[in-house]
Amino acid sequence: LLPFPQQKCKPTDKSSEATLRTISIATAAAIGNTVASFSRVPYEVVKQKLQTGEYSSTFGAMKHMMNTDGVRAFFPTGGVSIQMIRDIPYAIVTLLTYECIREHWVQKRDEAAWRDMVAGAIAGGVGSYATNPMDVVKTRLQIDPHSYGGSVWECTKSTFAEGGPHAFLRGSVPRLIHKIPANGAFFLFYEFFRRILGVQESS
């Protein structure tokens, strides 16, 4: 039998490559933060209870919570789901913004460490501000889940009823003050070690 005629594969056009890259980044961010979000819930709950003054020490908080409700105290109803609702979009928006800035600004000039830092800082700020409404709901739900029956939707409705759209921007400035420099430093060292280890950009 004669072999089937071989067809040369046409090179993928740039728009298809860009779409595939975007989907890949978003998917990787979503999968990674699905796992990470679950592990963040316990210390987020303890941290928030300390910040609101409910407990005076970390050890005292953990001991009392364990004695009161056991392990369940560290995973309040709705706590895991709202953590994911905040963390997954945050990671996707931040990474896509960073890649976009690198593609259209950093890589079109002489690459310098300060540009990586600026790109990371801007990406972190955009991701933080875009997901601040989820952060507000997450904080309220993890601190006092019983007031909302552990429901993300009930907490969202209650927050809106209290202060309208502006209620979802509460705490955005302190969060930006944290996320902007943190992401600037992260991506600065991320790209630095990529260069040191010889990791190449995908073509």
PyMOL commands that set and color helices and strands:
alter all, ss='L'
color gray80, all
select helices_A, chain A and resi 14-51+58-74+79-106+113-130+132-143+145-148+152-169+172-197
alter helices_A, ss='H'
color red, helices_A
deselect
rebuild
show_as cartoon
